[in-house]
């Protein structure tokens, strides 16, 4: 299912339940030419400590879904998508948090832009094929090229991009602002909006994916803070909560 939402076409109000806080986030979209558009936000979040007994509740299953080579997308998986003004798509439940993060970043002089978001199975296969060709051009054998490509682009059905919860973020203008400035801000602040750096350099042996400082994944506010504070990756966090 897809839900069309154009930020550049007047005002719209989105009400979303904020994960693990029982707070309400109200977002009013205004016309703007930016990657996501500008919004006026009113937000009220509870400042209580993380409730570790709640982070693994059934209500959180959708945002903590683990998708990788060992955990493919369920056959019955479905998602309602919000289409942004720039054509990118994301899980509709995540949209308000993404918008708020981009607005706050821009208010601090940061210039983020989405380079990749939701992908269909066909689009994911095309991504893998492209990476495989790149390694073939470097002299790899077909088998070597595919294996190398899979450390950068997952096989269809094993990519987070197919969940609508992941997106790649770059700089809106490399001539005006280095992408490293954007990533640095996101590394320090994305958890406040429920996002994590999904594939950090020091977790390659666990995730099986090469360092991707541009790849951000929505996991919910409580989980994101816990992952950030403890320096975990998603696999480690899920193991942690399951051992409680």
C-alpha positions as CSV (number, residue, x, y, z in Angstrom):
1,X,0.0,0.0,0.0
2,X,1.2,3.5,-0.7
3,X,0.2,6.8,0.8
4,X,1.0,9.8,-1.4
5,X,2.0,13.0,0.4
6,X,3.4,15.9,-1.4
7,X,5.1,18.4,0.9
8,X,5.3,21.1,-1.8
9,X,1.5,21.3,-2.3
10,X,0.1,23.4,0.6
11,X,-0.6,22.3,4.2
12,X,-1.2,18.9,5.5
13,X,-1.4,17.6,9.1
14,X,0.1,14.3,10.1
15,X,-0.5,12.9,13.6
16,X,1.8,10.1,14.6
17,X,2.2,8.2,17.9
18,X,5.8,8.7,19.1
19,X,7.4,5.4,20.0
20,X,7.9,4.5,23.6
21,X,6.9,7.9,24.9
22,X,3.1,7.9,24.5
23,X,3.5,11.4,23.2
24,X,1.9,12.9,20.1
25,X,3.9,14.6,17.3
26,X,1.9,17.0,15.2
27,X,3.5,18.0,11.9
28,X,2.3,20.7,9.5
29,X,3.9,20.7,6.1
30,X,4.7,24.0,4.4
31,X,5.7,24.8,0.8
32,X,9.5,24.6,0.3
33,X,11.9,23.4,-2.4
34,X,14.1,21.4,-0.1
35,X,14.6,17.6,-0.1
36,X,11.7,17.1,2.3
37,X,10.1,20.5,2.5
38,X,9.8,22.7,5.6
39,X,7.5,21.9,8.4
40,X,6.2,23.7,11.4
41,X,6.3,21.3,14.3
42,X,4.8,21.0,17.8
43,X,6.3,18.2,19.8
44,X,5.9,17.0,23.3
45,X,8.1,14.1,24.4
46,X,8.3,12.5,27.9
47,X,11.7,13.0,29.4
48,X,11.5,9.8,31.5
49,X,14.5,7.3,31.4
50,X,14.3,4.5,28.9
51,X,11.9,1.7,30.0
52,X,14.0,-1.4,29.3
53,X,11.0,-3.6,30.0
54,X,9.1,-2.0,27.1
55,X,11.6,-1.8,24.3
56,X,10.9,-5.3,23.1
57,X,7.1,-5.2,23.2
58,X,5.0,-6.5,20.4
59,X,4.0,-2.9,19.4
60,X,7.7,-2.3,18.6
61,X,8.1,-5.4,16.3
62,X,7.7,-3.4,13.1
63,X,10.5,-1.0,13.9
64,X,12.9,-3.5,15.3
65,X,12.6,-6.0,12.4
66,X,16.0,-7.5,11.6
67,X,16.6,-7.9,7.9
68,X,20.0,-9.4,6.7
69,X,21.4,-12.4,4.9
70,X,20.3,-14.7,7.7
71,X,16.9,-13.0,8.3
72,X,15.2,-12.4,5.0
73,X,12.0,-10.3,4.6
74,X,8.9,-12.3,5.6
75,X,6.8,-13.5,2.6
76,X,3.8,-11.7,4.1
77,X,5.6,-8.4,4.7
78,X,3.7,-5.2,3.7
79,X,4.2,-1.6,4.4
80,X,2.3,1.7,3.9
81,X,4.6,4.2,2.3
82,X,4.6,8.0,2.2
83,X,6.0,9.4,-1.0
84,X,8.0,12.6,-0.4
85,X,8.1,15.6,-2.7
86,X,11.4,14.4,-4.2
87,X,10.0,11.0,-5.1
88,X,11.6,9.1,-2.3
89,X,9.4,6.8,-0.2
90,X,9.5,5.8,3.5
91,X,7.3,3.9,6.0
92,X,4.5,6.4,6.8
93,X,5.0,5.8,10.5
94,X,8.6,7.0,10.2
95,X,7.9,10.1,8.1
96,X,7.2,12.6,11.0
97,X,10.5,11.6,12.7
98,X,12.5,12.0,9.5
99,X,10.9,15.4,8.8
100,X,11.7,16.6,12.3
101,X,15.3,15.5,12.0
102,X,15.8,17.2,8.7
103,X,14.2,20.4,10.0
104,X,16.3,20.5,13.1
105,X,19.5,19.8,11.0
106,X,18.7,22.6,8.6
107,X,18.0,25.0,11.5
108,X,21.6,24.4,12.6
109,X,23.1,25.0,9.1
110,X,23.3,21.3,8.1
111,X,22.2,20.4,4.5
112,X,21.0,16.8,4.4
113,X,19.5,15.2,1.3
114,X,18.1,11.7,0.7
115,X,20.0,9.7,-2.0
116,X,18.2,6.4,-1.6
117,X,15.2,5.2,0.4
118,X,12.6,2.4,-0.1
119,X,13.4,-0.1,-2.9
120,X,11.4,-2.7,-4.6
121,X,12.9,-6.2,-5.1
122,X,13.7,-5.3,-8.7
123,X,15.4,-2.1,-7.7
124,X,17.5,-3.9,-5.1
125,X,18.6,-6.4,-7.7
126,X,19.6,-3.6,-10.0
127,X,21.7,-2.1,-7.1
128,X,23.4,-5.5,-6.6
129,X,24.0,-5.9,-10.3
130,X,25.6,-2.5,-10.5
131,X,28.0,-3.3,-7.7
132,X,28.9,-6.6,-9.2
133,X,29.7,-5.0,-12.5
134,X,32.0,-2.5,-10.7
135,X,34.0,-5.3,-9.2
136,X,34.1,-7.2,-12.4
137,X,35.6,-4.1,-14.0
138,X,38.3,-4.3,-11.4
139,X,39.4,-7.7,-12.5
140,X,37.3,-9.9,-10.1
141,X,36.0,-13.2,-11.3
142,X,32.2,-13.5,-11.5
143,X,31.9,-15.3,-8.2
144,X,34.4,-13.0,-6.5
145,X,32.6,-9.9,-7.9
146,X,29.2,-11.1,-6.5
147,X,30.6,-11.9,-3.1
148,X,32.3,-8.6,-2.9
149,X,29.2,-6.8,-4.1
150,X,27.1,-8.4,-1.4
151,X,29.2,-6.6,1.3
152,X,27.8,-3.4,-0.2
153,X,24.4,-4.3,-1.7
154,X,22.3,-7.0,-0.2
155,X,20.5,-9.7,-2.2
156,X,16.8,-8.9,-2.8
157,X,14.7,-9.9,0.2
158,X,17.6,-9.3,2.6
159,X,17.9,-5.5,2.3
160,X,16.6,-3.0,4.8
161,X,15.7,-0.7,2.0
162,X,12.8,-3.0,1.2
163,X,11.3,-2.3,4.6
164,X,10.8,1.4,4.2
165,X,12.7,1.9,7.4
166,X,16.1,2.7,5.9
167,X,17.5,5.5,3.9
168,X,20.8,6.8,2.6
169,X,21.6,10.4,3.4
170,X,24.1,12.7,1.7
171,X,24.7,16.4,1.3
172,X,22.3,18.6,-0.6
173,X,25.2,20.4,-2.3
174,X,28.8,19.1,-2.1
175,X,30.1,22.5,-3.2
176,X,28.5,24.2,-0.3
177,X,28.9,21.6,2.4
178,X,31.0,18.4,2.7
179,X,29.0,15.2,3.2
180,X,31.3,14.5,6.2
181,X,29.7,17.5,8.0
182,X,26.2,16.1,7.4
183,X,27.2,12.6,8.5
184,X,28.9,13.9,11.6
185,X,25.8,15.8,12.7
186,X,23.7,12.7,12.0
187,X,26.0,10.4,13.9
188,X,25.6,12.6,17.0
189,X,22.0,13.5,16.7
190,X,20.0,10.9,14.6
191,X,19.2,8.8,17.7
192,X,17.1,11.6,19.1
193,X,14.7,11.0,16.2
194,X,14.7,7.2,16.4
195,X,17.5,6.6,13.8
196,X,20.8,4.8,14.0
197,X,23.9,4.5,11.9
198,X,23.1,0.9,10.8
199,X,26.5,-0.3,9.5
200,X,29.3,1.3,11.5
201,X,33.0,0.6,10.7
202,X,33.6,-1.3,14.0
203,X,30.7,-3.7,13.5
204,X,31.4,-5.1,10.1
205,X,32.2,-8.6,11.5
206,X,28.7,-8.6,13.1
207,X,26.6,-6.9,10.4
208,X,28.4,-8.5,7.4
209,X,28.1,-5.1,5.7
210,X,31.0,-2.7,5.0
211,X,31.1,0.6,6.7
212,X,28.2,2.8,5.4
213,X,28.2,6.2,7.2
214,X,25.3,7.3,4.9
215,X,22.9,4.4,5.8
216,X,20.4,5.3,8.6
217,X,17.7,3.0,9.9
218,X,14.7,3.8,12.0
219,X,14.4,1.6,15.1
220,X,12.3,3.8,17.4
221,X,13.2,6.4,20.0
222,X,14.0,4.2,23.0
223,X,16.0,1.6,21.0
224,X,17.9,4.3,19.1
225,X,19.0,6.0,22.3
226,X,20.0,2.6,23.9
227,X,22.0,1.6,20.8
228,X,23.7,5.0,20.7
229,X,24.6,5.2,24.4
230,X,25.9,1.6,24.5
231,X,27.7,1.7,21.1
232,X,25.8,-1.3,19.7
233,X,24.6,-2.3,16.3
234,X,21.1,-3.6,15.8
235,X,22.1,-7.2,16.0
236,X,23.8,-6.7,19.4
237,X,20.8,-4.7,20.7
238,X,18.3,-7.4,19.8
239,X,20.5,-10.0,21.4
240,X,20.7,-7.8,24.5
241,X,16.9,-7.3,24.9
242,X,16.2,-11.0,24.2
243,X,18.6,-12.0,27.1
244,X,16.8,-9.9,29.6
